[in-house]
Amino acid sequence: MGESERVRVDIGLEGGQVIGGNVDVASADALEQALHEDGRRVVVLELEDGRYHVVVSRVTYFRRSNRASRLGFGSG
């Protein structure tokens, strides 16, 4: 994947809030790595609508799509 590649992430947080969007691969990697480590940590994600500071210890689930996909219909 190139540096400009983006992937779709959906993050569930304590209390039921869900955030999601397309982020660069490095940010998705950083969050995924932080979820595997112990300790309180914050990961910063740049989504289309702004910057999110995610407190890793508050994440209840994390979903990462292989690529940023778009819905659409092809002709053919």
N, C-alpha and C positions, 0 to 999 in steps of 0.2 A: 504494500500500500504506500502511496506517496504521502508526503508530509501534509498536503492539503486535503487528504481523504477525510471524510467525516462518517461517523457511525451514529445510529439511533440508539439512545439510552432512555430507559424508563426507570425511575427511582421511587420506591415507596418509602415513606417516612413514618415514624411513630406518630400516632394521631390520625393516620389515614390519608394524609396529603400525598399526592403523587406529582412529580415533576418529570418532564420528558422533553426531548428534543434532539437535535443533531449536534454533536460535539466532535472536536478533532480526535483522532485516534489516540494521541498522547494523553489527553485528558481522561478518556475512557479507560486507558491502561492504568493511569494513576489511581483512579477510583477503585478499579478492580483489585489492584495490588493492596491498597489501603484496607479493603474489606477483609483481606486475608491476614492482616497484621493485628496484633493486640495493641490496645492503648487508644486514647482519645486523639483524634486527628481530624483536620479539616482539609477538604480537597476543593479547589476552585474550578468550576466548570463554566465555560463560555457557551451559552445557548443563544439562539436567534434573538430572544427577547431580553437578554441581559446576562449578567454574571451571577452565578449561584455559589455560595459558600456552603458546602455540604458537610455537616458534622457526621462523620462516618459511623460513630456509635449509635446514631439515631436512624440509620438505614435499616429497613425491614426486608426489602428485596431490591434486587438490581437485575435489570434485563438489558442485554446488549444485542442489537441486531448486527449482522455481518456488514451491512452497509446502510447508508441513508437511503431509504427507498421512497418512492413516490407512487401514489395510486394513479392509475390512468387506464385508458382503453386504447388498444391498438387497432388499426384497420387492417383488414386482410382477409 
